[in-house]
Amino acid sequence: MASGVTVAVVGATGAAGQTTLKILEERKFPVRELRAFASERSVGKTVSFRGDDIRLARVEPSAFKGVDIAICSAGTAQAKEYAPMIAKAGAVVVDKSNAWRMDPTVPLVVPEINAHAVKSHRGIVASPNCTTIVTVMPLKPLHDAARIRRVVATSYQSVSGAGVNGIADLKTQTLAWARGEAMVPTHFTHRIAFNLIPAIDKFAADGYTGEEWKLVNETRKILEAPDLLVSPTTVRVPVFTCHSVAVNVETEEKLTAERARELFGRFPGLKVWDDPAQQRWPMPVDVEGQDDCWVGRVREDLSHPRALNFWVVGDQLRKGAATNAVQIAELLLGT
């Protein structure tokens, strides 16, 4: 196209990178030129974008000359190296790793919640952890209405949150089970097929994992509530796509379940799917491929007069990663 901007996608062969290319197409992002980058072993191969084969290039400073926006889906270590280099070349970097999220000079953005934060960027904008995004989307309207005091969140995270290797591990083990063969993990530390792993990421000295601390710290930063009490537990489950989170919220002012449903229903990016009589509640098989986060099982806490329970499901490859990043890019363009 004659008009538009030059966009770079770093980590274009991974699960999040592939979804980013798809979202750029779906949302008709004004891409004049697309440049795709991947690890050394993939350089020279191609990815598809708008029916064209885009050759994968090596990440080096000269390759980003003329790039307006770079969406980075690389690992944390690579992002720490790449993002400043790409920004120095003149692009604004939307980074999806954990590298920059808690840097006080880098905005951490969910566009429906804190779009204003983008204005303070210095060349890098961070996109939150996928579980944080799914969790914080329904927290925002409750926080605005009644001020949240405490959150207890237990996440049930699909294998695609661990990338293509996580997907392959579940698929291989499931097929092995069907053939009556031994199910041997190759990516996860334990068998994931027909199993739950109640720990994601490395443990800190306090017994919480890195994934759990991401949920605590990122939620506070996004909601601009540094003293918010958050109690997290993260669990890996044998589901290919979509993260689910069971949330308990204590508010300063009482909210009924009916009022909460109204707030959820009016908030952009949320869909209320909550009709127990008709067996309707959010499930990964229904939410996969959707950009909205679906909320259901909304009910008042039996043990506390100002607390609610609800269940939220989001496609972590889309809203939890690629869609959120492309939405940030749209904010940067003012579209």
N, C-alpha and C positions, 0 to 999 in steps of 0.2 A: 504494500500500500504506500502511496506517495506521502501521506502524512502519518504522524504517529511518533513513537519513540523507539529507541533501541533498548531492548531488554536482554539481560543475561540471566540464564538459569544455571546455577552451580549445583552439581549433584543431580544432574538431569536423568541419570539412569536408575536412581533409587526409587522406592515406592512413593515418597513425598514429591520427589522431583518429577516423576512421570505424571502424578496427579496435578502438579502445578502447570505443566504444559496443557493438560486437558482443561483446567479451569481457565487459563488464559484464553483458550479458544471459546469455551462456553460463554464467558462473560464479554466476549468481543473486546478484549483489552486492546487499545490502539497500538499494536506492535508493528512498527515499520520494519525492524530487523530483529531477528532472534539469534542470539549466540548461546550455544549450549556447551557446558563444561562438565567433565567427570574426572575420575581418578586416572592415573597414568595408564592402567591396563585397558581402559576403554577409549583412550584417545584414538581418533581415526574411525571409530564406529559411528553409527548414525542413530538419531531419534527422530520421530515423526512429529511435525507441527504443521497444521493446516494443509495436510496432504503432501508436504514437502519433507525430504530427508535432510536433516540438519546434522552436519558433521560435528562430532564432539571434539572440542579443543582442549589444550592444556591450560591450566590456570597459571597465568603469568601476567605481570603488570601491563605489558604492551597489548595484550588481548582485550583489555577493557577500555582502551581509548575510544571515546565516542559513545560509551554506554551511559544511558540515562538512569536506569533502574536495574539493580542486580538482586535477584531473589536467590538466596543462598540456602541450600538444603544439605550442606556438608555437616560433618561431625563437629563437636565442640573444639577439638584441637585445631582442626583445619580452619574453622571459622575465626578463631583468634588470630590466625595468620592472614587469612584471605580478606576479611572485612575491611581492616584499615588500609590494606593495599588497594582494594577495589575503590574504596571511598577516595583515596588519594588520587586515583586516576580520574575522578570526577563524577562517579556514579553515586546514587543513594542506595545503600544496601539494606534490604529487608532480610534479616537473618532469623532462621527458624531453629537454630541450635540453642544450647544452654549458655553459650559463651558470653553473651552481652546482656542477658535479661536483667540481672541485678546491678549492673553498672549504673550509678546514679546519674551519669550524663547521657544515658541511652533510654529513650522512651520505650515502654513495654505496652503494646497496644492491642486491644480488641476493639475494632472500629465502632461497634454498636454501643460500647461502654465508655471509652475514653479517647475518642477521635481527636480531641483537642491536644492530646499529648504529642501528636506527630509534629506539631509546629516547633517543638523544642529540639528537634534532632540536629545532630552535628555530623551527618553523613551516614549514620547507622540507626536503624529502627529495629527493635527486637519483637518477634512474635512469640507469644507464650507457649509453654508446654501444652501439648494436646489435651491432657487431662484437666489442666487449669482452665483452659478455654471452655470446655464442656461444663465444668462445674460453676464457673463464675458467671456464665450467661444468665442463668436463672437467679443467681444471687443479687445481681445488680438491681432489678426492679424491687425486690424485697428490701434491699438496703436503702434505696431511695424513699420507700414508703414508710418504713418502720425502724430503720437503723439496726443492723445486725450486730449482735454482741458475741455470738459464738457459733462456729460451724464444726460439725462432725461429718466428715466425708470419707466414704469407703468406695474406692474405685475398682471396677471389674474391667481390666484393660485387655483388649484384643491383641493378637500376636503381630498384626501389621504395625502396631506401635513400635515394634522392635525392628521394623524394616523388612526387606525382602528375605533376609535370613530367618526371621521369625516365622514368616508365612511358610517358607519351605520346610521348616522344622515340623510345624503342625501337619502340613500336608503329607510329608514323608512318614511320620509316625502313624497317622490315621490309615494310610494305605498299608503300612506294615501290619497294623492291627487287623485289617480286613483280610489279609493273606495269612494270618496266624503266625506272623513273624515277630521277633523281638522289636520293641519300640525303643530305639536308642537316640537320645537327644544329641544334636550336633551344634545347636546354638544356645538353647536355654540350659541352665545348670541341672534341671530335672526334667523328667518327661512332662510334656504339656498336653498331649492327647488324652482326653478323658480325665483330666487332672486340673487342680488349681495350685498356683505357686504364690504364696502370700508374701512375696518380697520382690520388688523391682528396683534394680540399681544397687549400689554398694551401701553398706550400713555405716552410719556414723556411730560415735561412741555412746550416744544416747539411746541407741536401739532403733532409731528411725532411718529410713533409707533416703538416698538422694532424691528419688522421685517424690517421696512424701514431703521433703523439705521444699521442693519446687512448688508444690501446691500451697504450702504455707506462705512462703515469701512472695510468690508471684501474685497470689490473691490479694495480699495486703497492698502490694504496689499498684495493681490495676485499680482497685477500689479506693485507693488513697486513704487506707485505713491501717496505719502502721501498728496499731495495738490490737487489731482484730484477733480473737482467739480462734485458732484452727487446729482441729485434731484429725490427722489424716491416716488412712491405711490404704495401701495399694496392692492389688491382687492381679496376677496374670491369669487369664482364662482362655480355654480352648475355643475361641471365636476368632474368625479371620479379620473382620472389620467392625468397627464401632466400639467406643468406650462407653461403659455405663457407670453411673455414680449414684449411690444411695446417700442422700444428704439429710442431715438434721440441722435445723437453723433455729437459734434462739434470738428473738428480737426485743428491742426496748419497749415497743408498743405491740399489743396483741394483733395478730392477723388471723382471720379465719381461713379455713381451707378455700372457701368460696372466693374470698377477697384475693387470695394468692393466685387462684386460677385466673381471675380477671387481670391481675397485674402481669402474669406470664403471657396471657393471650394478647395483650396490647404491646408487648415488647418485641421490637424487630429481631428476627433471627430465632425466635422461639415458637414452637407449636405445642399446644396443649392436646394431649391424647390420653384422656382420663375418664373412662367409663367402665368401671368394674363390672357392672351388670351385663355389659356386652363383651366382657373379656378384652377390653381395649386398654392397653398401656404400652409405653414405648419398649420396643425390643430391637436388638441389632439387625435382625433380618428385615425389618421394615424401614429402619433409619438409614441403612447403608445406601450410599449414593445421594443422600440429601444434604443440603447445606444448613438447614435449620437444626437446632437441637430440640429434641422432643421431651416434654415433661409430663409425668403422670404420677399415679399413686399419691396424690396430694392429700394429706390428712393431718389433723392436729395431733400433736404429741400427747400421749396418754399420761406422761410423767411430768409434764411442765405446762403451765398455763399460757406461756408466750413462746411456744416452740412449734415448729412444723416439720413433718417428714415429707420428702418427695424423692422421685426417681427421675434421673435425666440421662438421655442417651444421645450421643453425637458421633458422627462419622469423623474419626480423628485424622483421616487422610485428607478430608475436605475441610470442614470448618476448623478442625483441630490443627490443621497445618496449611495446606495449599490455598484453600479459599480465604482464610484469614490473611495470609500473606498477600494475595492478590488484592484483597480489599484495602490493605494498607497501601499498596502501590496505587490504587485508585485515589485514595486520600492524598497521596503525594502529588498526583496530577490534578487534583481538584475536580475529578470526574464523579 
